[in-house]
Amino acid sequence: MIRPPIFKRAEREIQRTVKNFQRGFKALDLMIVAAAISFCLILAVPASEDYAVRTKLTKALSVAREAKTAVAITCAESPNLALLDNQSAGFAMQKAEYVSNVKVDGPCTNPKIHVYTANTGARTDPVLTISGVMEVRTRRHRWVCESDASNDQLPESCRR
């Protein structure tokens, strides 16, 4: 059987492509791939560090939640209390992984809860301050979180 010339040309083209493919990668190809991977890592590593710190600060905020409950109960019973502290608020800190200390202070109308963090991975361990403002009509607190940490490292509830 005789093949038409177009098939012969296609066969030669396929053989040439296979030979080129079998030669392997050149050093330039490998350097381009290495540069692309390095660039991706340069962008990914800081983002993952911020994520790790944010996760630890979120866990620290759960300790503050217990303090907010203690303050809310104390201030509901004694709304004119002029000075709160851990003892008067009835708050005893349980041992927590990323929290070194929690302090409650201020009057019932504007209490503050300071969460001192530890081992978060941040350059300096941030202090989370949760401030409460008592609404006169409902006698409930509206809580606002503030911190000295970078906005990228803060949980969503504390971002500015």
Secondary structure, 3 states (H helix, E strand, C coil): CCCCHHHHHHHHHHHHHHHHHHCCCCHHHHHHHHHHHHHHHHHHHHHHHHHHHHHHHHHHHHHHHHHHHHHHHHHHHCCCCCCCCHHHHCCCCCCECCEEEEEEECCCCCCEEEEEECCCCCCCCCEEEEEEEEECCCCEEEEEEEECCCHHHCCHHHCC
